[in-house]
Amino acid sequence: MPRDFDVIVAGLGAMGSAAAFHLARSGLKVLGLDRYHPPHEQGSSHGQTRIIREAYFEHPVYVPIVQRAYELWTALEQESGQQLFIQTGGLMIGPPKGVVVRGAHTSAELHGLKYEYLSAPEIRERFPALRPARGMAGILEPRAGVLFPERCIEAHLRLARSRGTALSFGEEMVGWQLAGERVRVRTAKAEYRADRLVISAGSWLQRLVPDLEVPVTVERQILFWFEPHERSVWQSDRCPIHLWEYSDGRFFYGFPALGHGVKLARHHQGAMVDPERVSREVKPHETAALRRVTRPLLAPLGRCVMSTVCLYTNMPDGHFLIDHHPACPQVLIVSPCSGHGFKFSSAIGEIVAGLVRTGQTRFDLELFRYRER
Ligand SMILES: Cc1cc2nc3c(=O)[nH]c(=O)nc-3n(C[C@H](O)[C@H](O)[C@H](O)COP(=O)(O)OP(=O)(O)OC[C@H]3O[C@@H](n4cnc5c(N)ncnc54)[C@H](O)[C@@H]3O)c2cc1C
């Protein structure tokens, strides 16, 4: 294994695998390190499916980035020969003045996106699996759909490797320091040097930048799969992905039945944890709590067939952190994505390659800077 690289990427999950691919594509000599064997089930990128949506309720600034991400997912599908995405449409449901419906509406209007504004009875009639309460409304966006995260990561890594990237799994970065204009990276096995270091370690970020106080928290989240009673209403041609504000500032989301059943999860409200010590066991009372929230709003579901624990890496304002280390411009921090980053990862990989090569990107990253939040 060579010891000298243009760029080292530490962490090869959603963000790091995409970064390695785009860096390799731009002709750089890249080393990718991961403490596990990605795609794996210890971090933030497992569980078979991820939502991609365009009318972004969190902030309109995300829309151009997700639009680029769509283009890059399509290109990756073509290059990898794998299906990575299915279009199902997406419904953002909640009180008309709540953050989800109002935010999705604002983004759709501002960016001239296609959408329909539906009342609760209209949603019930068109999508019988979804049973919004009277007074709720929905923004239906046609381009939303489902990405297959493990396949996406595998495709990025495979194609990065085919372009000459050295990938080392089961090799943890334990520290780094500047060495003149360059960066020296230590792992448990070796020492490497590079012009640039990309830290995309997800929930493990803080320990890799001990000199910074990143106000990041790691949140335990549970994904559940349920057996549908009436399978036909949950098929992807009749059931879009759906994201609900079911009470003030509380959210859950769901998918059509794909493979293992109907997948549902809450968005936030999980326990804050240490990624090294998080409990991976899902207790019956946790399944019951999810059922209590979703039962009044969905067609009946049968037994829970599967569940898994996954980690959100949150910034206090719910946005991302993509920025250079304030004292070391050779080091780029790319990870905390506050539980909604996967869809963007193809574009973030390209953004990383642009920042490493030229220091530039055409996207507005102001919201994602390292600063007081
Ligand atoms: C339950 C759940 C549901 C979600 N749903 C959606 C959704 O529907 N749509 C959406 O867009 N987003 C969603 N997200 C968010 C999205 O999945 C994450 O934002 C994204 O996957 C984070 O990617 P990452 O690369 O930052 O982290 P990860 O994919 O976890 O990658 C970090 C990697 O760093 C490695 N690592 C850590 N420390 C070291 C070290 N010292 N040395 C080397 N390697 C190291 C880890 O092994 C890991 O592979 C969801 C997240 C969860 C948990």
The ligand as a Tripos MOL2 file, in Angstrom:
@<TRIPOS>MOLECULE
LIG
   53    58     1     0     0
SMALL
NO_CHARGES

@<TRIPOS>ATOM
      1 C1        -32.9720    6.0000   10.5240 C.3       1 LIG1
      2 C2        -32.4620    6.9830    9.5060 C.ar      1 LIG1
      3 C3        -33.2780    7.3620    8.4620 C.ar      1 LIG1
      4 C4        -32.8400    8.3030    7.5370 C.ar      1 LIG1
      5 N1        -33.6570    8.6200    6.4840 N.ar      1 LIG1
      6 C5        -33.1900    9.4640    5.5400 C.ar      1 LIG1
      7 C6        -33.9610    9.6760    4.3690 C.ar      1 LIG1
      8 O1        -35.0350    9.1050    4.1770 O.2       1 LIG1
      9 N2        -33.4520   10.5120    3.4210 N.ar      1 LIG1
     10 C7        -32.2570   11.1410    3.5800 C.ar      1 LIG1
     11 O2        -31.8670   11.8810    2.6900 O.2       1 LIG1
     12 N3        -31.4980   10.9380    4.6740 N.ar      1 LIG1
     13 C8        -31.9380   10.1150    5.6490 C.ar      1 LIG1
     14 N4        -31.1870    9.8520    6.7480 N.ar      1 LIG1
     15 C9        -29.9180   10.5650    6.9320 C.3       1 LIG1
     16 C10       -28.8100    9.9740    6.1200 C.3       1 LIG1
     17 O3        -28.9190    8.5870    6.0330 O.3       1 LIG1
     18 C11       -27.4850   10.4360    6.7370 C.3       1 LIG1
     19 O4        -27.4460   11.8580    6.7380 O.3       1 LIG1
     20 C12       -26.2990    9.9250    5.9460 C.3       1 LIG1
     21 O5        -26.4270    8.5520    5.6750 O.3       1 LIG1
     22 C13       -25.0410   10.1890    6.7550 C.3       1 LIG1
     23 O6        -23.9200    9.7510    6.0250 O.3       1 LIG1
     24 P1        -22.4580    9.9040    6.6130 P.3       1 LIG1
     25 O7        -21.5400    9.5790    5.5170 O.co2     1 LIG1
     26 O8        -22.3360   11.2230    7.2970 O.co2     1 LIG1
     27 O9        -22.4000    8.8250    7.8030 O.3       1 LIG1
     28 P2        -22.1500    7.2420    7.6860 P.3       1 LIG1
     29 O10       -22.7890    6.7150    6.4660 O.co2     1 LIG1
     30 O11       -22.5030    6.6680    8.9990 O.co2     1 LIG1
     31 O12       -20.5920    7.1310    7.4360 O.3       1 LIG1
     32 C14       -19.6190    7.4400    8.3930 C.3       1 LIG1
     33 C15       -18.5110    6.4400    8.1980 C.3       1 LIG1
     34 O13       -17.3640    6.8500    8.9170 O.3       1 LIG1
     35 C16       -16.7170    5.6730    9.3900 C.3       1 LIG1
     36 N5        -15.8220    6.0700   10.4610 N.ar      1 LIG1
     37 C17       -16.1420    6.5900   11.6570 C.ar      1 LIG1
     38 N6        -15.0380    6.8780   12.3570 N.ar      1 LIG1
     39 C18       -13.9840    6.5440   11.5880 C.ar      1 LIG1
     40 C19       -12.5760    6.6150   11.7630 C.ar      1 LIG1
     41 N7        -12.0220    7.0980   12.8790 N.pl3     1 LIG1
     42 N8        -11.7710    6.1720   10.7640 N.ar      1 LIG1
     43 C20       -12.3210    5.6600    9.6220 C.ar      1 LIG1
     44 N9        -13.6400    5.5710    9.4180 N.ar      1 LIG1
     45 C21       -14.4750    6.0220   10.3740 C.ar      1 LIG1
     46 C22       -17.8750    4.7850    9.8090 C.3       1 LIG1
     47 O14       -17.5090    3.4460    9.9050 O.3       1 LIG1
     48 C23       -18.8640    5.0580    8.7000 C.3       1 LIG1
     49 O15       -18.7470    4.1150    7.6420 O.3       1 LIG1
     50 C24       -31.5740    8.8900    7.6800 C.ar      1 LIG1
     51 C25       -30.7320    8.4900    8.7290 C.ar      1 LIG1
     52 C26       -31.1590    7.5230    9.6280 C.ar      1 LIG1
     53 C27       -30.2530    7.1100   10.7430 C.3       1 LIG1
@<TRIPOS>BOND
     1     1     2 1
     2     2     3 ar
     3     2    52 ar
     4     3     4 ar
     5     4     5 ar
     6     4    50 ar
     7     5     6 ar
     8     6     7 ar
     9     6    13 1
    10     7     8 2
    11     7     9 ar
    12     9    10 ar
    13    10    11 2
    14    10    12 ar
    15    12    13 ar
    16    13    14 ar
    17    14    15 1
    18    14    50 ar
    19    15    16 1
    20    16    17 1
    21    16    18 1
    22    18    19 1
    23    18    20 1
    24    20    21 1
    25    20    22 1
    26    22    23 1
    27    23    24 1
    28    24    25 2
    29    24    26 1
    30    24    27 1
    31    27    28 1
    32    28    29 2
    33    28    30 1
    34    28    31 1
    35    31    32 1
    36    32    33 1
    37    33    34 1
    38    33    48 1
    39    34    35 1
    40    35    36 1
    41    35    46 1
    42    36    37 ar
    43    36    45 ar
    44    37    38 ar
    45    38    39 ar
    46    39    40 ar
    47    39    45 ar
    48    40    41 1
    49    40    42 ar
    50    42    43 ar
    51    43    44 ar
    52    44    45 ar
    53    46    47 1
    54    46    48 1
    55    48    49 1
    56    50    51 ar
    57    51    52 ar
    58    52    53 1
@<TRIPOS>SUBSTRUCTURE
     1 LIG1         1 GROUP 0 **** ****
